[in-house]
């Protein structure tokens, strides 16, 4: 379908970049390859109980 606005596309790509940074261990609280910490961080950011 594509993006309806530049702002929507920009925010989506920013989200991709953040997820890649988390995955590569570039976030201080999360080590590279530490899937449990990655899940905990995303749950904490979005307020989801795990």
Secondary structure, DSSP 8 states (H G I E B T S, - for coil): ---SSHHHHHHHHHHHHHHHHHHTT-STTS-TT-HHHHHHHHHHHHT---
